[in-house]
Amino acid sequence: MDVSFLIDPIHKTVTSVQDGYARAGELIGTDLTDTGTLWGDSADPDTSVQVIVADDSLANNTISRGFFKVTLELENVRLERVFAGKAVLNAYGSPRPDIKEQVKTLKAMRERVSFISAAEAFHWFEENTGGSPFSLEG
């Protein structure tokens, strides 16, 4: 499996893209990227679901970039992360069947991505990480 999706919180779209991992910088508009692993297989380091964002996506002009949340379910446990700005979600390797079903098609991915407000993102970070990396003040 090797699938990639471009997530754009400003236009509130999720689209399928080719070679998303290799083209992430081009797709999101920066050469400086950061990768967050949403899910990985500890037994197989070549299998994971990753989200690639601009490396400053939570520091510079965050609120104007828009926010989204990706939620996967693993045996009734929610794997959830919030991101700012355009991003590429890439799933590759041989994920377990329940993860694979959630990321293998555009329709499935659209069900896993929700676009949220700055206030919702701020509160998510406060509740889940002990503090937000950005301020709601301009």
N, C-alpha and C positions, 0 to 999 in steps of 0.2 A: 504494500500500500504506500502510495506517495500522493497525497492530495493537498492542495493549497487553496486558501480562500482569502480574498482581500476584504477587510472590514473597514468601512468608512462611517464613523459616527456622525459626521456633519451631514452627509446625504442619507444616513440611516440605511445603508446597503451592505449586503454580503454577496460577493460574486466569486465564482470559481476562476482561478488563474493557473496558468501553466508555470512550472519551475519557480514557484513562489519562494522557496528557500533561497535559491540562487539570485533571484531578482528582487528580494525584499526591499533593499535600499531604493531601487528604481521605483518600485510600486508605491512606497510610502513617502518618497521624496526626500531622502537623506542618505548620506553615506555612513552615518553613525547610528548603528542599530544596537539594540539590547534584546536579548532573548529570555523569555520567561517560560519555564516548563510547567504546563498545566497538569500533565500526567506523563509518567515514564515507567518503563518496565525495568525494575532493578536487575532482573536476570538477563536482559538484552539491552545494552546501552544504545543500540541502533533502532530502538522502537520508542517513540514518544509523540506527544502532542505539545507543540510549542507555539507561542505567540511572539512574533517579532515586531517590535515597536521602535520608534526613534528613541535613542538613548536618553534624551532629555524630555521625554513625553510627559513626565509629571513635574517638571520644573519650569519650563519656559512657556508662558502664555497658555497654561493648561486649559482653562475654562473654554477658551475659544476653539479648542481642538475637538471638543466633544468627548463623551465617555461611552464605554460599553462594558458589559459584563458577559463572560463566557462561563457557562455552568455545565459540567458533565456530572453524570451520576455513576457511581461505582459501588455496587452492592448496598444500595440505599444510603450511601455517603455522598454528599455534594462536594464536588471539586469546583471551586468558584474563584475567579479572579476578576478584578476590574482594571481596565486599561484606558489610557487617554490617547486620542489621535488615531490616525489610520494605522492599521496593523495587518500583518499576514499571519494567519493561522496555518500551520503546517503539521500534518499528521503523516508519519512514515513508519516503516518497519512492519512488524506483525503484532498489532495491538490485540489484546484479548477481545473476544467477540462483543461484549457489552460496550466497550469503548469504541470499537470499530463501527458499530451500528450508529453511534452518535456523531461520527465525524466523516463518514464515507461519502455522503452526497451533499449537494448544495441545499436541498430541502432539509436534511437532518441538521446541517450547521445553522441554518436560519432559525431553527427551533431552539438552538443552544445559545444564541447570541441575543442579548437584549440591550437596547440603547437606553441609557439612563441620564438623568440630569446631574449637574455638578453637585448639587446638594445631596443627591442619593449616593454619588461616588464618595463624597466627603464622609458621609455617615457610614458607608461600607468600610472604608479604611479605618475609621475610628473604632468600629465594632470588631473588625477582624484582624487588625494589625497593631492596635494600640495607639494609633495616631495617623493623621493624614499627612501625606508628603506635599500637600499644597494647601493654600488658604482660599477660603471663599471670598476673601476681600480682593477684588480686581486683581 
